[in-house]
Amino acid sequence: MISIIGVPNIDFIGLRKYAFMLSTVLVLLGIFAFVMITLGKAPLGIDFAGGVMIKGYFAQPVHIDALRGALTSEFPDATVTELTDFSEPNAFIIKSKRPENEATGDLRIKAINALLVKSFPGNTFTTASEHSIGPSVGESLKKSAWLAILLSIGGILVYIWFRFDFRSGVAAAIATFHDVLAVTGIFYLFGLEFDLLIVSAL
């Protein structure tokens, strides 16, 4: 291997106190983030908070920034994802949270479709699928997400216990949970949205 640093002489053990302090801050922030997410006071995606998702494609090319700008002008929380593996070109996924005063997401879906017609006249948007996620479904997904994280850590504990010894398994499970808490806390600190993709990564 090419040596970038000749002979490293870093006193890692001597820096352990600073590492413990940083680790403690990250863990406390992660615990706080978990509490806020559980209470629904964190930026949650439509998977957990409830909302609508529209998948479709335009007849003519549309730049994603133009589409995102048109949507956020009326729906600030709207997100747009361009689909490159869809059967049709110019395909996008549009997501928006459902207002609490709406019993279903039908009104939001109709409003988004109307806005697309108004913003891109002559460029037909064909809807491939529409989904509306209610708050009860979001709450169920939230519980399942935390259960999945705990089960994954438990799986690591059992495997390493079987493969090596119980003490190593406990240490690995604690280290993994520490990392989950740290990443969750950092995401919450920067106001990033929690959705199923983030939970899968965790």
Residue, then its C-alpha position, 0 to 999 in steps of 0.5 A: m500500500i502507498s504510505i501517505i503518512g510515514v510513521p503515524n504517532i497518534d495517541f488515540i488512548g490519550l484522546r479518549k476523554y474527548a471521544f467520550m464527551l463527543s459520544t455522550v453528546l451524540v447519544l443524548l442528541g439521538i435519544f432526544a431525537f427518538v423522543m421527538i420522532t415518537l411524539g411526531k414533532a420531528p420532520l417526518g416523511i409522508d410514510f410516517a406523517g401521512g400524505v399523498m404520492i403521485k407517480g406519473y410522466f409528462a408527454q414532453p421533457v420537464h426539468i426537475d427544478a422547474l417542476r419542484g419550483a411549481l409545486t413548492s410555490e403552492f405546497p412548500d413541503a412537496t418533494v420531487t424525485e425523477l425516475t430513470d428506471f420507469s417505462e416512460p421518459n420524463a417520469f417523476i414521483i411527487k410527494s406531499k403531506r396531507p393537511e390534518n383537516e383533510a380526512t383523505g388525500d383526495l383533495r391534495i391529489k386533485a390540487i396537485n394535478a390541477l397545479l400541474v395542468k396550470s403550470f405546464p400547459g400543453n404538456t400532459f401529465t399522465t398519472a401511473s399511480e396514486h397513493s394516500i397514506g393516512p395517519s393511522v398507517g403512518e403510526s403503524l409504520k413508525k412502530s414497525a420501523w423502530l421494531a425493525i431497528l431493535l430486531s436488527i441489533g438483536g440479530i447482531l447480538v445473537y450472531i456474534w454471541f454464537r460466532f464468538d462470545f456473548r461479551s463481544g455480542v453485547a459490545a457490538a450491539i451497544a456500538t451499533f445502537h450508539d451509531v444509530l442514535a448518533v446518526t438519528g441525532i445528527f439528522y434531527l439536528f440538521g432538520l432532515e426528513f425521516d422516511l422509510l429510506i432513512v430507517s432502512a439505512l439505520 
